[in-house]
Structures are given as structure tokens and as C-alpha cells.
Amino acid sequence: MADKQIQIERAQNLWSSFARNVELIARASQITPDPQLNFDRIGGLSAAKDEILTYACAATSPEVYSNWGTLPPSGILLIGAPSTGKGLLAQALATQTETSFLRVDVPRLALDVAHTGGKVGELIQQWSQTLDEMPRLTVFFDELEFSQAHDLGGPRPDLPIGPIMDFLLELIDRTIACEGHLVVGSTGFPDTLRHAFARPGRLERIVEVTPTYPDDVIAALEIHAADAESRAGRPLFEDVDWKHVVGLSSEGATGDWVQLLHGVLRHKARLEASGEIAPPVVTADLEGEVGRFSQAQRRLRVTRGGNYV
């Protein structure tokens, strides 16, 4: 068996064993032993990509830092609105460095810790022991501003912020201390994120993830349109004016636009299922979906963002 496959299976097995023993972690984490998402599958975000590729040198070419008399950052913090591609960038970092990708859902973990009063000291100890044994990982702490997270119906002032902060900071510090792992955090609420996360020695390099409008949104839509056609095995789009479509609304993150595109495709699928003729997607189809999206946003009075997947 090839060395890489051995490392992939070892990462999967070690993490699965740990998660079985620690229910809090099992509910709030997911490992991708062999990520396959490349940077060219993410539309735009050139400045953020450049920063993350620089951090990748810590795993792929560590000697270059010494050649320039410096050290790699202990960790990086991705900041930007929800659904702008922070999670995708972290996963692409794992692909670039041939490390397994571990995503930690911080709001879910914080809520479980608050509600169960679990033995966090024991959890942290087992976390450290497991990471010491694991092949190299990219560990992604997703949404560190847990009390504001939409998934918790945020903001949540009822949560015991102090004890949860102590727990999370210890978890991050232990992860950074495990040699060979890359550590990435993210937040969609940088204005209220506690500075302790970004101090030197923690997530000390801050990377802004803000798509350039409309070019990065268009790039993402073109990637997802091509992916849809690849899955279908046939052309699905005809003479779409992407710049015009994106210019119809300034609302929504990149993830919202991707979900909008899939909304049009699902409508076409419904037509075909009902026996009607479903012609290729044209600009007018997307114009109609933009109108529906804008109306829904006005009714909800909140832009949560979709998943940029």
C-alpha cells in the first residue's frame, strides 16, 4: 500500500476512534482524510489565495522561511462575511499540502459544552494525545465568534462566554503546539471577535476574504455552471450574460448566488419531471430567480448567506 494511502487510513481510523469516545467532538467535527478541492475550483479571491499559499509553505517548503530569516505564522484567521469561501479556502489549503482536513463546528461545540457541562479538561487532554498521533492535518476552527453565529439563532448572550473562551483558546493552543499541523480559524463577525484569538502565537496572520464584485461572483458562477454541465453530461446553459445577471442585485454573498443558480436548475428538473419541455438556461431564467431571491431577502430582513460549495 502506498505511503499516502496508509496516512489517509491512519488519519481516518485515529479520528474515528477518538470521536467514538468523545461525543462532544463527534457531533461538532468532520474529517476529510483525502481532500480533493484545488484553489482553481474557487472563483476569484486572488489575494486570499496568495496569503494561504504562503502559509502552505510551512508544510510544503519549510526551509524557505529560514532562507528569509523568518518563521511561519502559528496559524491564520480568515475574516469575511458568511458564505464568501472561507471554508473552501481552508480545504484547498489541505489539498495543497496533502494533509487531511478536520473541520470543527465551533458554535455547535460551544453550545454542547455549555449545555452538557462536559469534562472539558479530559476532552482537551484526549484531543492533544490524538493530534500527537495523527498524520499531518489542516485543522479548521469554523466560526470562532460562536455567540453571534446564525446557526445558534445568534446573538446568544445567554452562553457562558468566559468558560467557553477558555476552552476554545486551550483547544487552539494545544493544536498549534502539535508539530506538523496547520491551524486555520474563521469568522464572519470580525468586529466583535475577541482579540485573544488573533494574538501572536495563535491565529496571528489575518487574511481578509472579500470577493471582488462582480468579477469573483461571476467566476464562481461559471465554475458551478461548468460543474453542473459535467455532471449532466450535456450543455445546460445558453448565451447567459453573467455580468448582467450579477448586476441585477447587490444583495447576497457568493454562496447565495451559487444557490440561486441551482434554484434555476432545480426548476428545469421539475419541468422535465412533469413531462414538459425544459429548454437550456438563459439569462431570463436567472433574472427571474434573482427577483425571487431579492423579494425573499426583503421579507426575511436578513441576509444569512448560502453555502459556497
C-alpha positions in Angstrom: 0.0 0.0 0.0 1.3 3.5 -0.9 2.6 5.7 1.9 -0.1 8.3 1.2 -2.9 5.8 1.4 -1.5 4.5 4.7 -1.6 8.0 6.1 -5.1 8.6 4.9 -6.4 5.4 6.5 -4.4 6.2 9.7 -6.0 9.6 10.0 -9.5 8.2 9.4 -9.1 5.4 11.9 -7.4 7.5 14.7 -10.0 10.3 14.4 -12.9 7.8 14.3 -11.7 6.1 17.5 -11.3 9.5 19.2 -14.8 10.7 18.1 -16.4 7.5 19.4 -15.0 8.2 22.8 -15.8 11.9 22.9 -19.4 12.6 22.0 -18.9 16.4 22.0 -16.3 16.2 19.4 -18.1 13.6 17.3 -21.1 16.0 17.0 -19.1 19.1 16.2 -16.4 17.8 13.8 -15.9 16.2 10.5 -12.7 14.8 8.9 -11.9 14.6 5.2 -8.9 12.2 5.1 -8.0 13.0 1.5 -9.4 16.4 0.4 -9.6 17.0 -3.3 -10.5 20.7 -3.6 -8.0 22.7 -5.6 -7.7 26.5 -5.5 -8.7 26.8 -9.1 -12.2 25.4 -8.1 -12.8 28.6 -6.1 -13.8 31.6 -8.1 -11.7 34.8 -7.6 -10.3 35.7 -4.1 -6.8 36.0 -5.6 -5.4 38.0 -2.6 -6.7 35.5 0.0 -5.4 32.6 -2.1 -1.9 34.1 -2.2 -1.9 34.5 1.6 -2.9 30.9 2.1 -0.4 29.6 -0.4 2.3 31.5 1.5 1.1 29.7 4.7 1.2 26.4 2.8 5.0 26.7 2.7 5.0 25.8 6.4 4.2 22.3 5.3 5.5 22.0 1.7 8.7 24.0 1.8 9.5 25.0 5.4 13.1 25.8 4.6 12.1 28.9 2.6 11.2 30.7 5.8 14.7 30.1 7.2 16.2 31.3 3.9 14.5 34.7 4.5 15.3 34.8 8.2 11.7 34.4 9.4 9.3 31.8 10.8 5.9 30.6 9.5 2.8 32.0 11.3 1.5 29.9 14.1 -1.9 30.0 12.5 -4.1 32.1 10.2 -7.5 33.7 10.8 -9.9 34.1 7.8 -12.3 37.0 8.2 -15.2 37.9 5.8 -18.9 37.8 5.5 -20.7 34.4 5.7 -20.5 32.3 2.5 -17.7 34.1 0.8 -15.5 31.0 0.6 -13.5 30.8 3.9 -14.2 27.1 4.4 -13.3 26.3 0.8 -10.0 28.1 1.1 -9.2 26.1 4.3 -10.0 22.9 2.5 -7.9 23.9 -0.6 -5.0 24.5 1.8 -5.3 20.9 3.0 -5.4 19.7 -0.6 -2.3 21.8 -1.5 -0.3 20.5 1.5 -1.6 16.9 1.1 -2.9 16.9 4.7 -6.2 15.6 6.0 -8.8 18.2 6.6 -10.5 18.5 10.0 -13.4 20.9 10.4 -14.5 21.9 13.8 -18.0 23.5 14.0 -17.2 25.9 16.8 -20.8 27.2 17.5 -22.0 23.6 17.8 -19.1 22.7 20.1 -19.6 25.7 22.2 -23.4 25.0 22.6 -22.8 21.4 23.5 -20.1 22.3 26.1 -22.5 24.9 27.6 -25.4 22.5 27.8 -23.7 19.3 28.9 -21.1 20.7 31.2 -18.8 18.0 29.9 -15.4 17.1 31.3 -13.6 19.6 29.1 -10.3 19.0 30.8 -10.4 15.4 29.9 -11.6 16.3 26.4 -8.6 18.6 25.8 -6.2 16.0 27.1 -7.5 13.4 24.7 -7.5 15.9 21.9 -3.8 16.6 22.4 -3.0 12.9 22.6 -4.9 12.1 19.4 -3.4 15.0 17.5 0.1 13.9 18.6 -0.5 10.6 16.9 -2.3 11.8 13.8 -0.6 12.3 10.4 -0.4 15.9 9.4 -3.7 17.8 9.5 -5.2 21.1 8.5 -7.5 21.9 11.4 -10.2 24.4 10.6 -12.0 26.1 13.5 -15.1 27.3 11.7 -16.8 30.5 13.2 -14.9 31.5 16.3 -17.4 34.2 17.1 -19.7 31.5 18.3 -22.1 33.7 20.3 -23.1 35.6 17.0 -23.5 32.5 14.8 -26.7 32.3 12.8 -26.8 28.6 13.3 -27.4 29.2 17.0 -30.1 31.8 16.3 -27.5 34.4 17.3 -26.6 36.6 19.1 -26.7 34.4 22.2 -25.8 36.4 25.3 -27.1 33.5 27.4 -24.0 31.4 26.7 -21.2 31.4 29.4 -18.8 33.3 27.3 -15.8 33.2 29.7 -15.6 29.4 30.3 -16.2 28.7 26.6 -13.5 31.1 25.6 -11.0 29.5 27.9 -11.9 26.1 26.5 -11.6 27.2 22.8 -8.3 29.1 23.4 -6.8 26.0 25.1 -8.0 23.8 22.2 -6.4 26.1 19.7 -3.2 26.4 21.7 -2.9 22.6 22.0 -3.4 22.2 18.3 -0.7 24.7 17.4 1.6 23.0 19.8 1.3 19.7 17.9 4.1 19.8 15.4 3.2 19.5 11.7 -0.4 20.5 11.8 -1.7 23.7 10.1 -4.3 25.7 12.0 -6.9 27.9 10.4 -9.7 29.8 12.1 -12.6 31.8 10.6 -15.3 34.3 11.5 -18.0 36.2 9.7 -18.1 38.7 12.6 -14.6 40.2 12.9 -15.9 43.4 14.6 -16.9 41.5 17.7 -14.4 38.7 17.7 -12.3 38.7 20.9 -8.7 39.7 20.3 -7.3 36.8 22.2 -7.9 34.6 19.2 -5.6 36.7 17.0 -2.8 37.4 19.4 0.8 36.4 18.5 1.4 32.7 18.8 -2.2 31.9 17.9 -4.1 32.8 14.7 -1.6 35.7 14.2 -1.9 36.2 10.4 -5.3 37.8 9.5 -6.5 37.1 5.9 -9.5 39.0 4.6 -11.8 37.0 2.4 -13.9 39.5 0.5 -15.0 38.8 -3.1 -14.4 41.5 -5.7 -17.9 42.4 -7.1 -18.9 41.4 -9.7 -15.9 39.6 -11.1 -15.4 37.0 -8.3 -19.1 36.2 -8.2 -19.1 35.7 -11.9 -16.1 33.4 -11.7 -17.8 31.3 -9.1 -21.0 31.0 -11.1 -19.1 30.0 -14.2 -17.3 27.2 -12.3 -20.5 25.9 -10.9 -22.3 26.1 -14.2 -19.5 24.1 -15.8 -19.6 21.5 -13.0 -23.4 21.1 -13.5 -22.9 20.5 -17.2 -20.1 18.0 -16.4 -22.5 16.1 -14.0 -25.3 16.2 -16.6 -23.1 15.2 -19.5 -24.6 17.8 -21.7 -24.9 21.6 -22.2 -27.3 23.2 -19.8 -26.7 27.0 -20.3 -27.1 29.0 -23.5 -25.9 32.6 -24.0 -26.1 33.6 -20.4 -24.9 37.2 -19.7 -23.4 36.6 -16.3 -22.3 40.2 -15.8 -25.9 41.4 -16.4 -27.3 38.8 -14.1 -25.0 39.6 -11.2 -25.5 43.3 -11.8 -29.2 42.9 -11.1 -28.7 42.7 -7.3 -26.1 43.8 -4.8 -27.6 41.5 -2.2 -26.2 38.2 -1.1 -22.8 36.5 -0.8 -21.1 34.3 -3.3 -22.8 31.3 -1.7 -26.3 32.9 -2.3 -25.5 33.3 -6.0 -24.4 29.7 -6.3 -27.7 28.6 -4.6 -29.6 30.8 -6.9 -28.0 29.1 -9.9 -29.0 25.7 -8.5 -32.5 27.0 -7.9 -32.9 27.6 -11.6 -31.5 24.1 -12.4 -34.0 22.5 -10.0 -36.9 24.4 -11.6 -35.8 22.9 -15.0 -35.6 19.5 -13.5 -39.1 19.8 -12.2 -40.4 20.8 -15.6 -38.8 17.8 -17.1 -40.2 15.5 -14.4 -43.7 16.8 -15.2 -43.3 15.9 -18.9 -42.8 19.5 -20.1 -40.1 20.7 -22.4 -37.2 22.2 -20.4 -35.0 24.3 -22.6 -31.5 25.3 -21.6 -31.0 28.0 -19.0 -30.9 31.5 -20.5 -30.4 34.9 -19.0 -34.1 35.4 -18.5 -34.3 32.3 -16.2 -31.7 33.7 -14.0 -33.3 37.2 -14.0 -36.5 35.6 -12.6 -34.6 33.8 -9.9 -32.8 37.0 -8.9 -36.2 38.6 -8.5 -37.4 35.8 -6.3 -34.3 35.9 -4.2 -34.4 39.7 -3.7 -38.1 39.5 -2.6 -37.3 36.7 -0.1 -34.5 38.7 1.4 -36.7 41.7 1.9 -39.3 39.5 3.6 -36.8 37.8 5.8 -35.0 41.1 6.6 -31.7 39.2 6.9 -29.0 38.0 4.6 -27.7 34.8 6.0 -25.7 33.6 3.0 -25.9 30.2 1.4 -23.1 27.6 1.3 -20.4 28.4 -1.2 -19.9 24.7 -2.1 
